Amino acid sequence: MARRGAGTPFLPQLSLLLLLHLGGTLGCASVTVGSPIVPLGSAVTASCTIQRELCRGLEQEKVQISWMLDNKFVVGSQHQGPGGTEVSNLTLPRFNHTHARLWCCVEWNGTKQRVHMAEIRAGYPPAKPLNLSCALNLSDYGLTCQWEQGTDSHLPTSVVLKCTGKPHPLPEGPRAHRSACCRSRGQVVTGCTPRGGHRHCTVPRRLLQLYRQMEIWVSATNALGAAESEHLCIDPMDAAKLDPPTLQSIQSIPFQTDCIALAWDAAWGTEHMDLQCELRYRAPEDPAWALVTGIIGRAGTAQHCGFLFGTQYHFQMRCRRNSASALAYWSEWSPGRNYTTHEKAPTGKLDAWWEAQLAGTGGRLEVQLRWKAPRQREANGRVLGYRVTLRPQRRGRDPSTICNTTHTQCNFSVPAATRRVYLSAYNSAGESAPTEVALLERKGQPLAGLRAVSGGERSLWVHWEAPLAPVIAYVLEWQRVAAEPGHCSACWQMERDGAATTALIQDGIEPFQRYNISLYPVYEGNVGVPVHTTAYSQQNAPSHAPKLHLKWISKSEAELCWEPLPVEMQNGFITSYTIFWANSITNGASATVNPSLSSFVIRGLQPSTLYKVHIMASTAAGSTNGTSLTLVTRVLDDTEIQFLFLTLGLVFVVLMVLLICFQKNERMKEQLWPSVPDPANSSLGKWVPAAVPQELLQVLAPREPGPAAISTVTVLEGEPGKQPGKEHPALPAALPALPRPYVRQEGPVEPVQYARVGGGGYRGQRLLPEPGPRFYENLGGGSSGAGDWGFLEEPPATFPLLQGLRIGGAEELHE
């Protein structure tokens, strides 16, 4: 049910669309506009009329009319028209589309349906065609014209080339031609129509009037207007573009002059025309062509003067029809022809410069003489060589030649008193007048200042301050600065103007290279001491940056050093070095270093931290970064490390001393580690009792005992019938029993018996004796002594160990 309910509105909509489409075809709706083509940006008005009786399905419905411009809804006004029609009017105040469709829509069941449409275009009137020009092709005598259309009008535009002829011949003169062209006009015909949007077309021969003036123009038309180009009033033959002439021969006439004679022929098909021709020529070193005009005729010869001697020239010629019209076309330039004029002996003076020094003690002067080759205007041909003499050449006398070379320098030796030499150049036609070269001493006044600036990519301007003394000339020298020293013999020039304060150097100057420049003032009697400067014609960023090296490092500082860049890689004057360093935690830091330095100390580093460091070299034209250097700061400084090692060394020495003392000093060992005997391993355990003869032991007399230490306790077996610790007081102390002697027995023996326990009790000392008399009291005085000790009054010899000792040394025991 839900699916069926959702699909029920589709069928009525489809039927309504079909009905509206059929009804619109039969006149259900109509759209009219004020103009289907309007100027771009202007207002557009439109009206839509709906006839109910012709729109099936809308007879009883309320009609709602709306508008759509392409796919965008626009709002119009609606009212009821005559005959039960519904009318909607729309006004677009500013139409900014070049092409759009305006739809009239009706609303039914909430849906807007398109019922009729009007197409509207907008644009501009056609632009005026410009730069109309025509040329006549002599092969088919068709006149081809071309022009420029101008701005696009955004509308379909019709472009045609129109022309008209004149009924009578026109008076002479270009102004008369143009005025007559404007005053009188014959029948206007369409000469040609361009195809495919091109801006050129060709008027056929049948529509042209040769040797008579014609008016030609371009007309452009669209729905908003029309435009025409400027009208051309020309004779089609004046517009003919001829083939170039042919140069037959060139020669110098008469001999020993600077004039040439040139023979030429007109192109095929133009033999019957009066031609106006031009000749141009130039030498290989000339920057521009020299033009010769006013060559009139059908064919023949032409003469011209002013050429240099011994110079090769390249000649070309072109022609056009000789008419009064300035619109006549020149032919292309003819194929070139080369010709070399005859030579003449060189003229002028040579610019010379020298360096001289005394050679040891031989009284000879070593001279290096350099000179500039003469300019072509002065060489008068190809120079074959140069000659240096000590005296000028005179008639009938040939001076001694000290140098004859084809180069522009010569080294020779002359007497020390020589002050002048003479230089001349020669070619196949003769030799120039000698140039006097004075070998002056270089000890004159130097200039006050010298500076050089760039004059371009390959030139330098040199400025200096003129000295107070009068100057004859200036000599400039320049040498390229390189890692490997070299000498350029041609890198100099002479300025003949003594009042000059500037000079332009152009020979041998290259960008990104440093040059040392020297300036010598030449005075009347000597040469001034030179002044020097350095300059670049053009600077750039350095080719490379220096490579950093670590000189030393601590926990908070590091010193870096680098080698200065070679001059060839600097590409300019180094203005500064910049050191950058950073770790992985904090932001980076940098420092600028003077270019004269080659080391830098980084301070404020963190201990035991990894840093990345690089250097940047800068010139006035840019900077270049070097490779990165990784370094790790130390945990401790050198002084701290030395103190730590010293402390550890002292501790080690003290420990060694103590160890040696403990090993060598027995008293110390006894004091700190006393030796405790092991009874089981004692030698006394090897003594056993033996049978000895019965003998009475004398009782030791009472004496003052000393302090005694008890080391063992012996429990003796008591006599039967006696209580331990009780003696008859009236009876004197009985003699002690004879002790049994002990003998040392090797090998396995029974353990030594230190105490015996009898059935009636035990005899011997107590383990913990009660307090007895002091060491200064008499142990044997009175009967109370026995009672205090609590054992039978037996002599100390009753101890088995003491008895054994008594056997070997009783006397010592009693002492």
RAMOQUI-V48575 format. One record per run of one state. SS is the DSSP state (H for helix, E for strand, - for the rest). FROM is the first residue (numbers start at 0). TO is the last residue. If there is no record, write none. Layout:
SS;FROM;TO  SS;FROM;TO
This chain:
-;0;0  H;1;24  -;25;27  E;28;32  -;33;35  E;36;38  -;39;42  E;43;50  H;51;53  -;54;63  E;64;68  -;69;70  E;71;73  -;74;75  E;76;79  -;80;80  H;81;83  E;84;91  -;92;97  E;98;107  -;108;109  E;110;122  -;123;128  E;129;136  -;137;140  E;141;147  -;148;156  E;157;164  -;165;172  H;173;182  -;183;186  E;187;191  -;192;198  E;199;202  -;203;203  H;204;206  -;207;211  E;212;221  -;222;223  E;224;227  -;228;230  E;231;234  -;235;238  E;239;239  -;240;244  E;245;251  -;252;257  E;258;264  -;265;273  E;274;282  -;283;288  E;289;296  -;297;298  E;299;304  -;305;310  E;311;320  -;321;335  E;336;339  -;340;350  E;351;358  -;359;362  E;363;370  -;371;374  H;375;378  -;379;383  E;384;388  -;389;392  E;393;393  -;394;395  E;396;396  -;397;399  E;400;404  -;405;407  E;408;414  -;415;418  E;419;426  -;427;428  E;429;430  -;431;433  E;434;437  -;438;440  E;441;443  -;444;448  E;449;455  -;456;457  E;458;463  -;464;471  E;472;479  -;480;490  E;491;494  -;495;500  E;501;504  -;505;512  E;513;521  -;522;525  E;526;527  -;528;529  E;530;535  -;536;546  E;547;552  -;553;556  E;557;561  -;562;565  H;566;569  -;570;574  E;575;581  -;582;587  E;588;592  -;593;597  E;598;601  -;602;608  E;609;618  -;619;620  E;621;624  -;625;627  E;628;631  -;632;636  H;637;663  -;664;664  H;665;671  -;672;677  H;678;680  -;681;681  H;682;685  E;686;689  -;690;702  E;703;703  -;704;713  E;714;715  -;716;739  E;740;743  -;744;753  E;754;754  -;755;756  E;757;757  -;758;759  E;760;760  -;761;761  E;762;763  -;764;776  E;777;777  -;778;782  H;783;788  -;789;794  H;795;797  -;798;798  H;799;813  -;814;814
